[in-house]
Protein backbone atom coordinates (compact mmCIF):
# COMPACT_ATOMS: atom_id res chain seq x y z
CA UNK A 1 0.00 0.00 0.00
CA UNK A 2 1.52 3.38 -0.99
CA UNK A 3 2.48 5.84 1.74
CA UNK A 4 0.21 8.88 1.49
CA UNK A 5 1.61 10.68 4.53
CA UNK A 6 3.09 13.54 2.46
CA UNK A 7 -0.21 14.00 0.64
CA UNK A 8 -2.12 13.84 3.93
CA UNK A 9 0.16 16.47 5.47
CA UNK A 10 -0.21 18.77 2.47
CA UNK A 11 -3.98 18.33 2.48
CA UNK A 12 -4.21 18.94 6.23
CA UNK A 13 -2.03 22.05 5.87
CA UNK A 14 -4.26 23.40 3.10
CA UNK A 15 -7.41 22.67 5.09
CA UNK A 16 -5.87 24.39 8.11
CA UNK A 17 -5.30 27.54 6.06
CA UNK A 18 -8.90 27.40 4.83
CA UNK A 19 -10.07 26.99 8.41
CA UNK A 20 -8.07 30.07 9.46
CA UNK A 21 -9.66 32.01 6.60
CA UNK A 22 -13.07 30.79 7.70
CA UNK A 23 -12.44 32.03 11.25
CA UNK A 24 -11.35 35.41 9.89
CA UNK A 25 -14.48 35.69 7.75
CA UNK A 26 -16.59 34.75 10.76
CA UNK A 27 -14.93 37.48 12.85
CA UNK A 28 -15.57 40.04 10.12
CA UNK A 29 -19.22 39.00 9.81
CA UNK A 30 -19.53 39.24 13.59
CA UNK A 31 -18.27 42.84 13.54
CA UNK A 32 -20.65 43.78 10.72
CA UNK A 33 -23.50 42.03 12.54
CA UNK A 34 -22.88 44.08 15.67
CA UNK A 35 -22.85 47.29 13.67
CA UNK A 36 -26.05 46.35 11.82
CA UNK A 37 -27.80 45.45 15.04
CA UNK A 38 -26.74 48.67 16.75
CA UNK A 39 -27.90 50.74 13.77
CA UNK A 40 -31.42 49.38 13.46
CA UNK A 41 -30.95 46.85 10.67
CA UNK A 42 -32.03 43.85 12.73
CA UNK A 43 -33.31 41.72 9.81
CA UNK A 44 -29.97 41.92 8.02
CA UNK A 45 -28.14 41.24 11.29
CA UNK A 46 -30.22 38.10 11.77
CA UNK A 47 -29.24 36.88 8.30
CA UNK A 48 -25.59 37.49 9.17
CA UNK A 49 -25.97 35.47 12.37
CA UNK A 50 -27.38 32.60 10.34
CA UNK A 51 -24.36 32.79 8.02
CA UNK A 52 -22.04 32.64 11.03
CA UNK A 53 -23.82 29.52 12.28
CA UNK A 54 -23.09 27.86 8.93
CA UNK A 55 -19.43 28.89 9.21
CA UNK A 56 -19.28 27.39 12.70
CA UNK A 57 -20.80 24.10 11.55
CA UNK A 58 -18.43 23.86 8.62
CA UNK A 59 -15.46 24.85 10.77
CA UNK A 60 -16.12 21.86 13.00
CA UNK A 61 -16.28 19.55 10.00
CA UNK A 62 -13.00 20.96 8.69
CA UNK A 63 -11.38 20.54 12.09
CA UNK A 64 -12.50 16.91 12.23
CA UNK A 65 -11.14 16.24 8.73
CA UNK A 66 -7.82 17.88 9.58
CA UNK A 67 -7.47 15.75 12.71
CA UNK A 68 -8.22 12.55 10.78
CA UNK A 69 -5.62 13.43 8.14
CA UNK A 70 -2.96 14.31 10.70
CA UNK A 71 -3.55 11.03 12.58
CA UNK A 72 -3.29 8.85 9.46
C-alpha positions in Angstrom: 0.0 0.0 0.0 1.5 3.4 -1.0 2.5 5.8 1.7 0.2 8.9 1.5 1.6 10.7 4.5 3.1 13.5 2.5 -0.2 14.0 0.6 -2.1 13.8 3.9 0.2 16.5 5.5 -0.2 18.8 2.5 -4.0 18.3 2.5 -4.2 18.9 6.2 -2.0 22.1 5.9 -4.3 23.4 3.1 -7.4 22.7 5.1 -5.9 24.4 8.1 -5.3 27.5 6.1 -8.9 27.4 4.8 -10.1 27.0 8.4 -8.1 30.1 9.5 -9.7 32.0 6.6 -13.1 30.8 7.7 -12.4 32.0 11.2 -11.3 35.4 9.9 -14.5 35.7 7.8 -16.6 34.8 10.8 -14.9 37.5 12.9 -15.6 40.0 10.1 -19.2 39.0 9.8 -19.5 39.2 13.6 -18.3 42.8 13.5 -20.6 43.8 10.7 -23.5 42.0 12.5 -22.9 44.1 15.7 -22.9 47.3 13.7 -26.1 46.4 11.8 -27.8 45.4 15.0 -26.7 48.7 16.7 -27.9 50.7 13.8 -31.4 49.4 13.5 -31.0 46.9 10.7 -32.0 43.9 12.7 -33.3 41.7 9.8 -30.0 41.9 8.0 -28.1 41.2 11.3 -30.2 38.1 11.8 -29.2 36.9 8.3 -25.6 37.5 9.2 -26.0 35.5 12.4 -27.4 32.6 10.3 -24.4 32.8 8.0 -22.0 32.6 11.0 -23.8 29.5 12.3 -23.1 27.9 8.9 -19.4 28.9 9.2 -19.3 27.4 12.7 -20.8 24.1 11.5 -18.4 23.9 8.6 -15.5 24.8 10.8 -16.1 21.9 13.0 -16.3 19.5 10.0 -13.0 21.0 8.7 -11.4 20.5 12.1 -12.5 16.9 12.2 -11.1 16.2 8.7 -7.8 17.9 9.6 -7.5 15.8 12.7 -8.2 12.6 10.8 -5.6 13.4 8.1 -3.0 14.3 10.7 -3.6 11.0 12.6 -3.3 8.9 9.5 
